[in-house]
């Protein structure tokens, strides 16, 4: 009846291997999988389907701004994900997590705040505003 959605958040376009270490920011489009280390911020292009996955060996020392994040490794910085955040049992976040929706496995560690991203209300139509202004 109830099932967990365990499908990956998207395809992988970029792979950063376990022995790789990057100094500086990463801006990407599509899917990024990280097994290595990044000392810098990680940002996606803003497409709602963009996704970041970090293995248990992966580590980011900087902020993450990606719509969909699947984390089994470490992030030392804030995470801003307007879509979905999945924290595996070995996930370690040292910062705030801003999320659209979140799934957290037993054992995941968060040293910061969980901050839901609330969608902005749709603006009222002009006709609705005019009718309420003309009412006595």
MIKOLDO-204741 format. One record per residue: z, x, y of N, C-alpha, C, CB in turn; residue in one letter. Coordinates in steps of 0.001 Angstrom, whole numbers, padded with zeros to 6 digits, always signed. Last residue first. Glycine has a CB too. Layout:
N
ZXYZXYZXYZXYa...
***
This chain:
136
-001305-018759+047594-000239-018932+048599+001098-018449+048159-000118-020347+048974x-003858-016408+046711-002911-017445+046294-001791-017533+047305-002345-017157+044883x-005335-014238+047429-005599-015491+048162-004649-016604+047763-007030-015945+047929x-004511-012282+045662-004239-012086+047077-004419-013388+047861-005151-010998+047644x-005429-013179+043219-003986-013119+043409-003627-012931+044878-003390-011991+042577x-008172-012999+043600-007601-014307+043339-006088-014289+043526-007955-014767+041930x-008536-010249+043989-008845-011162+045079-008197-012513+044855-010348-011321+045233x-007833-009220+041450-007056-008822+042611-007278-009804+043763-007426-007393+043040x-009827-010375+039872-008441-010709+039601-007579-010371+040808-007939-009970+038354x-012108-009134+040938-011980-010591+040993-010535-011017+040778-012885-011251+039945x-011671-006457+040307-011681-006857+041710-011490-008364+041834-012993-006428+042385x-009436-005898+037508-010763-006132+038089-010627-006620+039527-011559-007159+037245x-007057-003277+037184-007369-004706+037269-008723-004880+037936-006267-005479+038053x-007455-000434+035078-007349-001018+036414-007751-002491+036393-008226-000242+037412x-005453-000011+032166-006785-000244+032726-006634-000863+034116-007637-001169+031792x-002805+002377+032132-003284+000997+032046-004647+000870+032719-002273+000025+032694x-003045+005436+030317-002958+004772+031619-003465+003339+031478-003776+005548+032703x-001212+006024+027323-002491+005801+027999-002285+005049+029311-003455+005023+027086x+001319+008376+027119+001060+006946+027220-000264+006753+027941+002218+006207+027962x+002319+010738+024992+001329+010534+026057+000976+009058+026043+000041+011443+025860x+005715+011608+024363+004533+010797+024052+003610+010693+025266+004954+009388+023583x+007175+014555+023733+006803+013741+024890+005564+012926+024539+006544+014631+026148x+009860+016250+022500+008711+015455+022070+008403+014483+023198+008991+014697+020708x+010981+019487+023585+010982+018027+023674+009730+017450+023035+011085+017574+025136x+012149+022154+021473+011626+021622+022720+011677+020111+022664+010184+022116+022983x+011582+023381+018818+012601+023776+019790+012071+023419+021171+012946+025315+019687x+011038+022134+015726+010601+021984+017113+011773+022347+018002+010091+020529+017411x+009947+022664+012439+010944+022954+013460+010326+022829+014841+011537+024354+013262x+009618+020986+009307+009001+021416+010566+010100+021613+011616+007938+020371+011060x+011043+019808+007271+011084+021256+007379+010445+021787+008650+010414+021862+006201x+008917+017156+006572+010277+017663+006425+010237+019187+006439+010937+017134+005113x+006275+016739+008963+006773+016912+007599+008202+017434+007630+005864+017872+006800x+005172+014412+011289+005996+015596+011091+006514+015629+009665+007163+015626+012091x+002714+013254+013368+003204+013198+011991+003941+014501+011752+002031+012984+010941x+001881+011382+016291+002456+012574+015657+002884+012260+014233+003658+013101+016469x-000328+010678+019018+000381+010254+017816+000835+011515+017094-000523+009351+016890x-000412+012116+021449-000858+010727+021393-000236+010041+020195-002395+010640+021326x+002049+014404+022855+001201+013892+021783+000764+012450+022022+001928+013989+020462x+003491+017406+023598+002963+016200+024238+001900+015655+023290+002368+016500+025694x+006154+019298+022903+004985+018743+022232+004626+017428+022913+005249+018535+020703x+007524+022328+024276+007403+020877+024257+006110+020460+023564+007452+020311+025685x+008556+025088+022162+008052+024501+023397+007971+022999+023240+006675+025083+023770x+007993+026401+019560+008995+026796+020539+008482+026378+021905+009289+028336+020483x+007500+025218+016370+007074+025072+017766+008245+025452+018661+006583+023609+018069x+006408+025716+013257+007486+026166+014131+006948+026119+015562+007989+027621+013744x+005732+024443+009981+005421+024505+011415+006654+024905+012216+004882+023147+011913x+006020+024028+007312+006323+025380+007795+006015+025545+009286+005533+026409+006992x+005253+021382+006932+006640+021754+006623+007005+023156+007105+006873+021663+005131x+003143+020502+009775+003442+020723+008367+004864+021228+008175+002454+021707+007767x+002405+018181+012087+003258+019349+011902+003629+019448+010434+004529+019270+012793x-000242+016972+013790+000324+016980+012443+001088+018288+012288-000794+016825+011332x-001177+014945+016431-000501+016196+016082+000076+016018+014685+000624+016570+017130x-004005+013419+017967-003047+013473+016868-002478+014880+016689-003705+013007+015573x-004682+013299+021243-004946+012576+020001-003779+012696+019049-006215+013093+019338x-003813+014956+023208-003969+013541+023553-004239+012677+022327-005096+013369+024557x-001643+017452+023194-002653+016874+022308-002740+015380+022573-002319+017153+020811x-000257+020291+024103-000742+019077+024762-001889+018544+023910-001203+019357+026258x+002497+022304+023533+001313+021716+022918+000992+020426+023667+001532+021446+021384x+003901+025310+024948+003758+023855+024886+002463+023461+024194+003804+023253+026289x+004940+028081+022867+004425+027493+024097+004286+025996+023900+003067+028128+024500x+004347+029441+020244+005376+029768+021217+004853+029364+022579+005755+031286+021176x+003738+028160+017164+003256+028104+018543+004457+028378+019439+002582+026708+018881x+003020+028987+013778+003929+029062+014920+003175+028931+016236+004706+030374+014894x+001744+026922+011158+002239+028210+011625+003162+028061+012816+001085+029116+011981x+000700+024507+010761+001583+024979+009699+002206+026312+010087+000817+025112+008371x-000696+021876+012531+000050+023135+012629+000913+023359+011398+000921+023144+013885x-003337+020456+014010-002677+020496+012712-002021+021867+012614-003691+020236+011517x-004300+018509+016749-003683+019756+016303-003038+019544+014941-002637+020258+017331x-006615+017300+019039-006059+017133+017699-005564+018480+017183-007112+016530+016732x-007196+018134+021759-006918+016741+021416-006231+016535+020063-008188+015977+021429x-005443+020860+023163-006483+020455+022229-006190+019010+021823-006542+021412+020974x-003917+023293+024432-004413+022039+024996-005653+021647+024202-004734+022175+026540x-001143+025329+024143-002264+024754+023395-002640+023434+024064-001897+024541+021872x+000158+028390+025552+000069+026940+025459-001198+026523+024716+000099+026311+026857x+001334+031173+023561+000731+030583+024748+000648+029083+024558-000670+031183+025024x+000877+032623+020902+001866+032875+021944+001240+032456+023260+002317+034384+021975x+000376+031468+017724-000145+031406+019089+001020+031629+020037-000859+030035+019377x-000339+032341+014401+000646+032343+015478-000069+032334+016823+001585+033571+015367x-000699+031799+010830-001198+031808+012202-000094+031721+013238-002153+030678+012402x+000232+031384+008309+000201+032774+008775-000201+032876+010245-000762+033593+007920x-000127+028691+007931+001249+029190+007974+001331+030646+008406+001898+029030+006621x-002860+027912+010230-002248+028071+008912-000828+028622+009052-003103+029005+008023x-003856+025515+012440-003187+026810+012379-002487+026893+011033-002173+027001+013566x-006598+023886+013865-005693+023976+012721-005165+025403+012651-006412+023570+011384x-007793+021787+016354-007252+023106+016065-006384+022990+014828-006444+023675+017274x-010661+019947+017468-009452+020081+016661-009095+021551+016466-009634+019393+015299x-012476+017385+019177-012107+018793+019047-010761+018917+018346-012059+019477+020430x-013016+014743+019717-013068+015160+018314-012692+016628+018118-014453+014917+017760x-012993+014405+022469-011889+013835+021689-011889+014253+020218-011941+012340+021772x-013648+017308+024390-014206+016284+023511-013079+015725+022639-015367+016865+022628x-012470+019433+025674-012175+018092+026172-012792+016978+025351-012639+017971+027572x-012711+021990+024653-013636+021565+025700-013385+020168+026241-015015+021633+025186x-009407+023404+024208-010656+022823+023721-011449+022301+024903-010389+021690+022695x-007538+026417+024428-007995+025170+025042-009304+024711+024414-008169+025347+026560x-004799+028468+024250-005908+027946+023455-006262+026570+024006-005540+027874+021923x-003570+031434+025879-003678+029981+025773-004898+029600+024947-003754+029338+027167x-002237+034297+024103-002952+033643+025198-003011+032154+024939-004376+034222+025361x-002503+035927+021514-001579+036084+022630-002319+035587+023861-001089+037586+022797x-002890+034931+018252-003480+034814+019584-002353+034967+020596-004237+033440+019769x-003477+035945+014880-002578+035833+016030-003380+035750+017322-001605+037030+016079x-004900+034129+012083-004400+035342+012732-003465+035041+013882-005548+036174+013228x-005930+031768+011313-005049+032415+010343-004382+033640+010964-005834+032816+009079x-007167+028892+012700-006529+030166+013010-005617+030604+011870-005733+030064+014317x-010083+027134+013349-009019+027378+012370-008487+028782+012604-009537+027206+010892x-011517+024733+015411-011056+026117+015335-009945+026189+014302-010565+026638+016727x-014292+022630+016125-013093+022900+015344-012787+024382+015277-013241+022345+013949x-015489+021952+019354-015554+021628+017937-014234+021886+017247-016647+022421+017265x-015193+024751+021516-015705+023394+021294-015753+023164+019792-017128+023190+021949x-012762+026722+023367-013692+026449+022286-014147+025000+022284-013062+026793+020959x-011209+029464+024770-011778+028156+025081-012832+027890+024022-012388+028098+026546x-008446+031497+024717-009576+031032+023910-009950+029640+024398-009229+031024+022372x-007097+034332+026503-007270+032897+026286-008498+032614+025432-007382+032164+027623x-005695+037310+024963-006430+036566+025986-006606+035120+025578-007791+037204+026244x-006069+039115+022196-005310+039178+023439-006136+038466+024507-004987+040671+023852x-005959+038484+018771-006700+038295+020016-005739+038317+021185-007495+036976+019994x-006340+039758+015648-005360+039599+016715-006125+039563+018031-004290+040754+016701x-006991+039262+012158-007451+039285+013557-006287+039057+014517-008539+038214+013786x-006263+038906+009566-006068+040246+010116-006493+040349+011582-006840+041254+009293x-006947+036227+009083-005553+036645+009013-005311+038006+009663-005106+036685+007575x-009616+035060+011300-008992+035512+010060-007590+036045+010223-009824+036554+009443x-010720+032262+012719-010099+033526+013117-009230+033956+011946-009254+033386+014461x-013601+030399+012825-012518+030844+011961-012016+032191+012464-012983+030938+010477x-015187+027547+014077-014735+028907+014370-013554+029225+013452-014334+029065+015885x-015692+025064+013088-016815+025795+013655-016476+027266+013864-017240+025167+014970x-014710+022779+010777-014334+024071+011337-015603+024778+011796-013550+024936+010298x-014415+019218+011413-014992+020386+010755-014549+021668+011466-016535+020288+010728x-011276+017386+011501-012660+017664+011867-013177+018896+011150-012788+017843+013372x-008783+016909+010495-009126+016281+011760-010559+016552+012200-008186+016746+012819x-008716+016134+006962-008709+017065+008084-009219+016393+009345-009555+018296+007766x-006724+013471+005628-008033+014047+005879-007947+015037+007028-009064+012950+006185x-004456+012115+005096-004395+013563+004960-005748+014216+005162-003850+013932+003609x-002638+009534+005920-003988+010001+006209-003968+011519+006198-004507+009450+007580x-000650+008035+003430-000741+008993+004513-002189+009409+004684+000158+010217+004249x-000364+004592+002749-000841+005912+002388-000914+006777+003624-002206+005835+001699x+000998+001752+001388+001035+002659+002520+000594+004027+002042+002450+002715+003160x+000000+000830-001187+000000+000000+000000+000000+000874+001251+001210-000944-000002x
***
